[in-house]
């Protein structure tokens, strides 16, 4: 009688390439090797990592002064899904999924690992041809050097060559590294990309709050400390949210709690360390191997953590929004708001004339702060729209369209010119405008771009365009703006008004250019420059009366 055994097996080549598919950009690939360098440093040494991106050589080189790998370490490194030996020894780190040997193949055809550990050097090469030629069983890499004696210090050099991306981009790599280096700020790492030394530039802080979980929450996530900071200026999307680590330097997620789409939500950032995520016995994975910094809310520890973070972020955001609304009540703020509205009216008149060209761009929704709907239907995060009236900004229907009584003669005299009530409707035959909040009796320029003045700090740029809310921020504390505003803070000073208009018109033109590139990423540079210049000239001419 013949018996056969049935086993679950794995096709090594397909497994490795499937793992590589999670790494889709040069930024994620470089970070995979940089973070390994930072995580596995010798005690007492300051991390030093050098990244060279060769545009012409189609090669990326990452070298470090970390602990390096022995022959046995390297065998573990080459094992599919082999955990790092430090993790197996109980020291937390990122080597959980064993993706170091596969990440490079997300963007390239060859990986060379040159490593020194305790006076012995090993060099191994893997190529896509080797992987694809494999029958599915394990295969031998090309061992260039094996346990050769050397006087070189410990460290590893990763060479990623024959890159298959259309082009290698340096700027996104720098931005990605600088954002993620915050998890290692206590180590004082030195990371260079070509001639640029990367550093985590923490935003200028306006305030900070520290929160502890309730006893029932602490029983799951531990007695952690959540630090929530408020920046002095709106943060770029990639800098918003709470950095979640599971042990020192083990950055596993960024959580925003959903507040980034609400009024003042873009000012919030911070951090929390939750070792309980890695210590949990749950078989549900808290995160995956793609390094996308998204936590799995189905994991029991993550579920409690996300609720804890979200509630505290909302508290800080609500307090900040309330203080902001109160600040808008003072006299100078009201005058600045009036000036901002005048500028916004000019911009939105221009915007209406080019709306058809941008109709398909999705960058702001009718819901406060969302980035999901068409251009030109944005509400200001903290103010509520009371409805729609006849106007010129959006398609819709009015009372007149529906046969309801509108304006006309009453008692032998003309009725007052009251705008027809309406509703926004893409299939409507009329046009409507959004109505301002209850405290604003006139129609506010809410349908498109907005302009706001705010003190953002002397070191911050003079203005900022927030594409998510179509808002142009003018920094009152920038030296040139503060000088134009003067000691008395007069918004009527012609020098201040002219500077404010110039700043707003320039940011508006750049914003239109930004939206054009989103619509057509391949737009030629000279065409884009022409559009920016034409926009600046067009709105300046339209605003000539404001300069008087």
C-alpha positions as CSV (number, residue, x, y, z in Angstrom):
1,X,0.0,0.0,0.0
2,X,1.4,3.3,-1.1
3,X,1.0,6.4,1.1
4,X,1.5,9.9,0.0
5,X,2.1,12.9,2.2
6,X,0.6,16.3,1.6
7,X,2.6,19.4,2.6
8,X,2.1,23.1,2.4
9,X,5.0,24.5,0.5
10,X,6.2,27.9,-0.8
11,X,7.6,28.9,-4.1
12,X,10.6,31.0,-3.0
13,X,10.9,33.1,-6.1
14,X,7.2,34.1,-6.3
15,X,7.2,34.6,-2.5
16,X,10.2,37.0,-2.7
17,X,8.8,39.0,-5.6
18,X,5.4,39.2,-4.0
19,X,7.1,40.7,-0.9
20,X,9.0,43.1,-3.2
21,X,5.8,44.4,-4.7
22,X,4.9,46.2,-1.5
23,X,7.9,48.6,-2.2
24,X,6.7,50.8,-5.0
25,X,9.0,53.8,-4.8
26,X,12.6,54.8,-4.2
27,X,11.5,56.5,-0.9
28,X,10.1,53.3,0.7
29,X,13.0,51.2,-0.5
30,X,15.7,53.5,0.8
31,X,13.9,53.9,4.1
32,X,13.8,50.1,4.5
33,X,17.6,49.9,4.5
34,X,18.2,53.2,6.4
35,X,15.8,52.2,9.2
36,X,17.6,48.9,9.5
37,X,20.9,50.8,9.9
38,X,19.4,53.0,12.6
39,X,17.7,50.2,14.4
40,X,20.6,47.9,14.8
41,X,23.4,50.2,16.0
42,X,26.2,49.3,18.4
43,X,25.4,50.7,21.8
44,X,27.1,54.0,22.4
45,X,27.6,54.8,18.7
46,X,25.9,57.7,16.9
47,X,24.2,56.4,13.8
48,X,25.7,57.6,10.5
49,X,24.1,56.6,7.2
50,X,25.1,57.8,3.8
51,X,22.7,57.4,0.8
52,X,24.0,58.0,-2.7
53,X,21.4,58.2,-5.5
54,X,23.0,58.0,-9.0
55,X,20.8,59.4,-11.7
56,X,23.1,58.3,-14.5
57,X,24.3,55.1,-13.0
58,X,20.8,54.0,-12.1
59,X,22.1,52.9,-8.7
60,X,21.3,53.6,-5.0
61,X,24.0,52.9,-2.4
62,X,23.2,52.9,1.4
63,X,26.2,52.5,3.7
64,X,26.2,52.7,7.5
65,X,28.3,52.3,10.7
66,X,25.9,49.8,12.3
67,X,26.7,46.5,13.8
68,X,27.0,44.7,10.5
69,X,26.1,41.0,9.8
70,X,28.1,37.9,10.5
71,X,27.9,34.9,8.1
72,X,25.1,33.4,10.3
73,X,23.3,36.7,10.4
74,X,23.5,36.9,6.6
75,X,22.0,33.5,6.3
76,X,19.1,34.6,8.4
77,X,18.8,37.8,6.4
78,X,18.5,35.6,3.2
79,X,15.8,33.4,4.7
80,X,12.3,34.3,3.6
81,X,10.4,35.9,6.4
82,X,13.3,35.3,8.7
83,X,13.1,37.5,11.8
84,X,16.1,39.5,12.8
85,X,18.2,37.9,15.4
86,X,17.8,40.9,17.7
87,X,14.0,40.5,17.6
88,X,14.3,36.8,18.3
89,X,16.4,37.7,21.3
90,X,13.6,39.9,22.6
91,X,15.0,43.3,21.6
92,X,12.2,45.2,19.7
93,X,13.0,46.3,16.2
94,X,11.7,46.4,12.6
95,X,13.1,43.1,11.4
96,X,9.8,41.3,11.8
97,X,8.9,40.4,8.2
98,X,12.4,39.8,6.8
99,X,11.8,42.1,3.8
100,X,15.4,43.4,3.6
101,X,16.4,41.0,0.8
102,X,13.2,41.7,-1.2
103,X,12.6,45.4,-0.9
104,X,15.2,46.3,-3.6
105,X,13.4,44.2,-6.2
106,X,10.4,46.5,-5.9
107,X,12.3,49.0,-8.0
108,X,15.5,47.3,-9.3
109,X,17.0,44.1,-10.7
110,X,20.1,43.6,-8.5
111,X,20.9,43.7,-4.8
112,X,24.5,43.6,-3.4
113,X,25.1,43.3,0.4
114,X,28.6,44.1,1.6
115,X,28.9,43.7,5.4
116,X,31.5,43.5,8.1
117,X,31.1,42.1,11.5
118,X,33.9,41.6,14.1
119,X,36.7,41.7,11.5
120,X,35.1,39.3,9.0
121,X,33.7,40.5,5.7
122,X,30.9,38.9,3.6
123,X,29.6,40.0,0.2
124,X,26.6,38.5,-1.5
125,X,24.7,39.4,-4.7
126,X,21.1,38.6,-5.6
127,X,19.6,39.3,-9.0
128,X,16.1,39.1,-10.5
129,X,17.4,36.6,-13.1
130,X,18.5,34.3,-10.2
131,X,15.1,34.6,-8.6
132,X,13.1,34.0,-11.8
133,X,15.3,31.1,-12.8
134,X,14.6,29.4,-9.5
135,X,12.4,26.2,-9.6
136,X,10.7,27.4,-6.4
137,X,13.0,25.7,-3.9
138,X,15.8,27.7,-2.2
139,X,18.6,28.8,-4.4
140,X,22.2,29.9,-3.9
141,X,23.0,33.6,-4.1
142,X,26.3,34.7,-5.7
143,X,28.8,34.7,-2.7
144,X,31.5,37.2,-3.7
145,X,33.4,37.1,-0.4
146,X,32.9,34.7,2.5
147,X,34.3,35.3,6.0
148,X,37.4,37.2,4.7
149,X,39.5,38.9,7.4
150,X,39.5,42.7,7.4
151,X,40.5,45.6,9.5
152,X,37.4,47.6,8.3
153,X,35.0,48.7,11.1
154,X,31.6,47.1,11.4
155,X,28.9,48.2,9.0
156,X,26.9,47.3,5.9
157,X,26.8,48.7,2.4
158,X,23.7,48.0,0.3
159,X,24.0,48.5,-3.5
160,X,20.7,48.6,-5.4
161,X,21.5,48.6,-9.1
162,X,19.8,48.4,-12.5
163,X,16.9,50.4,-11.2
164,X,13.8,49.9,-13.4
165,X,12.0,53.2,-12.4
166,X,11.6,55.7,-15.3
167,X,13.7,58.1,-13.3
168,X,15.3,58.3,-9.8
169,X,14.0,61.2,-7.7
170,X,16.0,62.6,-4.8
171,X,13.7,65.1,-3.3
172,X,10.9,62.6,-2.3
173,X,13.5,60.4,-0.6
174,X,14.8,63.3,1.4
175,X,11.3,64.4,2.4
176,X,10.4,60.8,3.4
177,X,13.5,60.3,5.5
178,X,13.2,63.6,7.3
179,X,9.6,62.9,8.2
180,X,10.4,59.4,9.6
181,X,13.6,60.4,11.4
182,X,11.4,61.7,14.3
183,X,11.2,58.2,15.7
184,X,15.0,58.2,16.1
185,X,15.4,61.8,17.3
186,X,16.8,60.7,20.7
187,X,19.7,58.9,18.9
188,X,20.8,62.0,17.1
189,X,21.3,60.2,13.7
190,X,23.2,61.7,10.8
191,X,21.7,60.7,7.5
192,X,22.9,62.2,4.2
193,X,21.4,61.9,0.8
194,X,24.0,62.9,-1.8
195,X,25.0,66.4,-0.6
196,X,22.0,66.9,1.7
197,X,22.1,66.2,5.4
198,X,18.7,65.0,6.5
199,X,17.3,66.1,9.8
200,X,13.9,65.9,11.4
201,X,12.7,69.6,11.5
202,X,10.1,69.7,14.2
203,X,7.5,72.4,13.5
204,X,7.5,75.5,15.7
205,X,5.3,74.6,18.6
206,X,2.5,76.8,20.0
207,X,1.4,74.5,22.8
208,X,1.7,70.9,24.0
209,X,-0.6,68.6,26.1
210,X,0.2,65.2,27.6
211,X,-2.6,62.6,28.1
212,X,-2.7,59.3,30.0
213,X,-5.2,56.6,29.2
214,X,-8.2,55.8,31.5
215,X,-7.6,52.6,33.6
216,X,-9.7,50.4,31.3
217,X,-7.6,51.7,28.3
218,X,-4.3,51.3,30.2
219,X,-5.2,47.7,30.9
220,X,-4.9,47.0,27.1
221,X,-2.4,49.6,25.7
222,X,-0.3,50.1,28.8
223,X,0.2,53.2,30.9
224,X,1.4,55.2,27.9
225,X,1.9,58.9,27.5
226,X,0.4,60.6,24.5
227,X,2.0,63.9,23.6
228,X,-0.1,66.1,21.4
229,X,1.5,69.3,20.0
230,X,0.0,72.3,18.3
231,X,2.1,73.8,15.5
232,X,2.1,77.5,14.9
233,X,1.2,77.0,11.2
234,X,-0.7,74.5,9.3
235,X,1.3,71.4,8.6
236,X,1.8,69.6,5.3
237,X,-0.2,66.4,5.2
238,X,2.8,64.2,5.7
239,X,3.7,65.9,9.0
240,X,0.2,65.7,10.5
241,X,-0.8,63.1,13.1
242,X,0.6,61.0,16.0
243,X,3.7,58.9,15.4
244,X,3.1,55.5,17.0
245,X,6.1,53.5,18.0
246,X,6.3,50.0,19.5
247,X,9.6,50.3,21.3
248,X,12.3,52.9,20.8
249,X,12.9,53.7,17.1
250,X,10.3,51.2,15.9
251,X,7.9,53.5,14.0
252,X,4.9,51.4,12.9
253,X,2.1,53.9,12.3
254,X,0.8,57.5,12.0
255,X,-2.7,58.1,13.4
256,X,-4.7,61.3,12.7
257,X,-8.0,60.3,14.4
258,X,-9.8,61.8,11.4
259,X,-9.3,65.4,12.7
260,X,-7.0,66.4,9.8
261,X,-10.1,67.2,7.7
262,X,-11.7,69.4,10.3
263,X,-11.1,73.0,11.3
264,X,-7.6,73.4,12.9
265,X,-6.9,69.7,12.5
266,X,-3.9,70.3,10.3
267,X,-2.0,71.9,13.2
268,X,-1.8,68.8,15.3
269,X,1.1,66.3,15.6
270,X,2.8,64.3,18.3
271,X,3.9,60.9,19.4
272,X,3.2,57.9,21.6
273,X,5.2,54.7,22.4
274,X,3.1,51.6,22.8
275,X,5.2,48.4,23.3
276,X,2.0,46.5,24.0
277,X,1.3,46.3,20.3
278,X,4.3,44.0,19.7
279,X,3.7,42.1,23.0
280,X,0.1,41.3,22.2
281,X,-0.6,37.5,21.8
282,X,-3.4,38.3,19.2
283,X,-3.1,36.4,16.0
284,X,-4.5,39.5,14.1
285,X,-1.6,41.4,12.7
286,X,-1.3,45.0,14.0
287,X,0.3,46.2,10.7
288,X,1.7,44.6,7.5
289,X,5.0,44.4,5.8
290,X,4.5,47.2,3.4
291,X,5.8,50.0,5.8
292,X,2.7,52.1,4.9
293,X,2.5,53.3,8.5
294,X,-1.2,52.3,8.7
295,X,-2.3,50.3,11.7
296,X,-4.9,47.6,11.6
297,X,-7.9,48.7,13.7
298,X,-9.1,45.1,14.1
299,X,-6.1,44.4,16.3
300,X,-7.3,44.5,19.9
301,X,-4.5,46.8,21.1
302,X,-4.7,49.1,18.1
303,X,-8.5,49.3,18.4
304,X,-8.2,50.8,21.9
305,X,-5.2,52.9,21.0
306,X,-6.9,54.5,18.0
307,X,-9.9,55.5,20.1
308,X,-7.7,57.0,22.8
309,X,-5.7,59.0,20.2
310,X,-8.8,60.1,18.3
311,X,-10.6,61.4,21.4
312,X,-7.6,63.4,22.6
313,X,-6.8,64.9,19.2
314,X,-10.5,65.9,18.9
315,X,-10.3,67.6,22.3
316,X,-7.2,69.6,21.4
317,X,-8.6,70.5,18.0
318,X,-12.0,71.7,19.4
319,X,-10.2,73.9,22.0
320,X,-7.9,75.3,19.3
321,X,-10.9,76.0,16.9
322,X,-12.8,77.7,19.7
323,X,-9.8,79.9,20.6
324,X,-9.3,80.7,16.9
325,X,-12.9,81.8,16.6
326,X,-12.6,84.0,19.7
327,X,-9.5,85.6,18.3
328,X,-11.3,86.5,15.1
329,X,-13.5,88.8,17.1
330,X,-11.0,91.5,17.9
331,X,-10.9,94.6,15.8
332,X,-7.8,94.1,13.8
333,X,-8.7,90.6,13.0
334,X,-12.1,91.7,11.7
335,X,-10.4,94.3,9.5
336,X,-7.9,91.8,8.2
337,X,-10.8,89.4,7.5
338,X,-12.6,92.1,5.5
339,X,-9.4,92.7,3.5
340,X,-9.0,89.0,3.0
341,X,-12.5,88.8,1.7
342,X,-11.9,91.6,-0.8
343,X,-8.8,89.7,-2.1
344,X,-10.8,86.4,-2.1
345,X,-13.6,88.0,-4.2
346,X,-11.1,89.0,-6.9
347,X,-9.5,85.5,-6.9
348,X,-12.9,83.7,-7.1
349,X,-14.1,85.9,-9.9
350,X,-11.0,84.9,-11.8
351,X,-11.5,81.3,-10.7
352,X,-15.1,81.2,-12.0
353,X,-13.7,82.1,-15.4
354,X,-11.3,79.2,-15.5
355,X,-13.6,76.7,-13.6
356,X,-14.5,74.7,-16.7
357,X,-10.9,73.9,-17.3
358,X,-10.5,72.5,-13.8
359,X,-14.0,70.9,-13.5
360,X,-12.6,67.4,-13.1
361,X,-10.1,68.2,-10.4
362,X,-11.2,66.8,-7.0
363,X,-9.7,68.7,-4.1
364,X,-12.4,69.9,-1.7
365,X,-15.8,68.7,-0.7
366,X,-19.0,70.3,0.5
367,X,-18.2,68.7,3.9
368,X,-15.8,70.8,6.0
369,X,-12.2,70.1,5.1
370,X,-12.8,66.9,3.1
371,X,-10.7,66.4,0.0
372,X,-13.2,64.4,-1.9
373,X,-15.3,66.6,-4.1
374,X,-15.1,69.2,-6.8
375,X,-13.1,72.4,-6.7
376,X,-15.2,75.3,-5.6
377,X,-17.6,73.7,-3.1
378,X,-15.6,74.1,0.0
379,X,-16.9,75.3,3.4
380,X,-14.7,77.0,5.9
381,X,-14.0,74.4,8.6
382,X,-15.4,76.3,11.5
383,X,-18.3,78.2,9.9
384,X,-21.5,76.7,8.8
385,X,-23.3,77.4,5.5
386,X,-26.9,78.3,6.0
387,X,-27.9,77.0,2.5
388,X,-27.8,78.2,-1.1
389,X,-29.2,81.2,-2.9
390,X,-29.3,82.3,-6.5
391,X,-25.9,83.3,-7.7
392,X,-23.1,82.3,-10.1
393,X,-20.8,79.8,-8.6
394,X,-22.5,76.3,-8.8
395,X,-25.3,74.6,-10.8
396,X,-28.5,74.3,-8.9
397,X,-32.3,75.0,-8.7
398,X,-34.0,78.0,-7.1
399,X,-37.5,78.7,-5.8
400,X,-38.3,80.3,-9.1
401,X,-37.4,77.1,-11.0
402,X,-39.7,75.2,-8.7
403,X,-42.7,77.6,-9.3
404,X,-42.5,79.1,-5.9
405,X,-43.2,82.8,-5.4
406,X,-40.2,85.0,-5.8
407,X,-39.5,88.7,-6.2
408,X,-42.1,90.9,-7.8
409,X,-44.3,94.0,-7.3
410,X,-46.1,94.2,-4.0
411,X,-48.6,96.9,-3.3
412,X,-47.7,98.9,-6.4
413,X,-44.0,99.1,-5.7
414,X,-41.0,96.9,-6.4
415,X,-40.3,94.2,-3.9
416,X,-36.8,94.3,-2.3
417,X,-34.1,92.5,-4.2
418,X,-33.9,89.4,-2.1
419,X,-32.0,86.5,-3.6
420,X,-34.0,83.3,-4.4
421,X,-33.5,80.4,-2.1
422,X,-32.1,77.3,-3.8
423,X,-30.3,74.0,-3.7
424,X,-27.1,72.8,-5.3
425,X,-27.9,70.4,-8.2
426,X,-25.6,69.3,-11.0
427,X,-28.6,68.9,-13.3
428,X,-30.1,72.2,-12.4
429,X,-30.8,75.0,-14.9
430,X,-29.8,77.9,-12.6
431,X,-26.7,78.8,-10.7
432,X,-26.4,79.2,-6.9
433,X,-24.0,80.5,-4.3
434,X,-23.4,79.2,-0.7
435,X,-24.7,81.5,2.0
436,X,-22.4,82.7,4.8
437,X,-22.7,81.8,8.4
438,X,-25.3,83.4,10.7
439,X,-22.9,86.0,11.9
440,X,-22.1,87.1,8.3
441,X,-25.1,88.6,6.6
442,X,-23.5,89.0,3.2
443,X,-22.5,86.3,0.8
444,X,-19.0,85.3,1.8
445,X,-16.5,84.1,-0.8
446,X,-16.8,80.5,0.3
447,X,-17.2,78.8,-3.0
448,X,-13.5,78.6,-3.9
449,X,-10.3,80.1,-2.7
450,X,-10.1,81.8,0.7
451,X,-7.5,84.2,2.1
452,X,-6.6,84.3,5.8
453,X,-4.2,86.4,7.8
454,X,-2.5,84.7,10.8
455,X,0.7,85.1,12.9
456,X,2.7,82.0,11.9
457,X,6.2,82.9,13.3
458,X,9.1,85.0,12.1
459,X,10.9,81.9,10.8
460,X,7.9,80.6,8.8
461,X,7.5,81.5,5.1
462,X,5.6,84.6,4.3
463,X,2.6,82.7,2.9
464,X,1.3,79.2,2.6
465,X,-1.2,77.6,0.2
466,X,-3.3,74.7,1.7
467,X,-4.5,72.7,-1.3
468,X,-6.9,70.7,0.9
469,X,-9.1,73.7,1.8
470,X,-8.0,76.1,-1.0
471,X,-6.8,78.5,1.6
472,X,-4.0,81.1,1.2
473,X,-2.4,81.9,4.6
474,X,-0.5,85.2,4.9
475,X,2.0,85.2,7.8
476,X,1.6,88.4,9.8
477,X,4.8,87.7,11.7
478,X,7.0,87.4,8.6
479,X,9.5,90.3,8.8
480,X,8.4,91.9,5.5
481,X,4.7,91.6,6.3
482,X,5.2,92.9,9.9
483,X,7.2,95.9,8.6
484,X,4.5,96.7,6.1
485,X,1.7,96.4,8.8
486,X,3.7,98.8,11.0
487,X,3.8,99.4,14.7
488,X,0.2,100.5,14.9
489,X,-1.0,97.5,13.0
490,X,-3.0,99.6,10.5
491,X,-4.6,97.4,7.8
492,X,-5.4,100.7,5.9
493,X,-1.7,101.4,5.2
494,X,-1.3,101.2,1.4
495,X,2.1,99.5,1.7
496,X,0.6,96.7,3.7
497,X,-2.4,96.3,1.4
498,X,-0.3,96.2,-1.8
499,X,2.0,93.7,-0.3
500,X,-0.9,91.5,0.9
501,X,-2.4,91.6,-2.6
502,X,0.9,90.7,-4.2
503,X,1.4,87.8,-1.8
504,X,-2.1,86.5,-2.3
505,X,-2.1,86.8,-6.1
506,X,1.3,85.0,-6.3
507,X,0.1,82.2,-4.0
508,X,-3.2,81.9,-6.0
509,X,-1.3,81.7,-9.3
510,X,1.0,79.0,-7.8
511,X,-2.1,77.2,-6.4
512,X,-3.7,77.2,-9.9
513,X,-0.4,75.8,-11.2
514,X,-0.4,73.1,-8.5
515,X,-4.0,72.1,-9.4
516,X,-3.1,72.1,-13.1
517,X,-0.2,69.6,-12.5
518,X,-2.6,67.4,-10.5
519,X,-5.0,67.4,-13.5
520,X,-2.1,66.9,-16.0
521,X,1.1,65.6,-14.3
522,X,2.9,65.8,-17.7
523,X,2.2,69.4,-18.3
524,X,5.4,71.0,-19.9
525,X,7.3,73.3,-17.6
526,X,7.1,76.3,-20.0
527,X,3.3,75.8,-20.3
528,X,3.0,75.8,-16.5
529,X,5.2,78.9,-16.2
530,X,3.0,80.6,-18.8
531,X,-0.1,79.8,-16.9
532,X,1.3,81.1,-13.6
533,X,2.5,84.4,-15.1
534,X,-0.8,84.8,-17.0
535,X,-2.8,84.3,-13.8
536,X,-0.7,86.8,-11.8
537,X,-1.2,89.4,-14.5
538,X,-4.9,88.6,-14.9
539,X,-5.8,89.0,-11.2
540,X,-3.6,92.1,-10.8
541,X,-5.5,93.8,-13.5
542,X,-8.8,92.8,-12.1
543,X,-7.8,94.1,-8.6
544,X,-6.5,97.5,-9.8
545,X,-9.3,99.3,-8.0
546,X,-8.2,97.8,-4.6
547,X,-4.8,99.5,-4.9
548,X,-6.3,103.0,-4.6
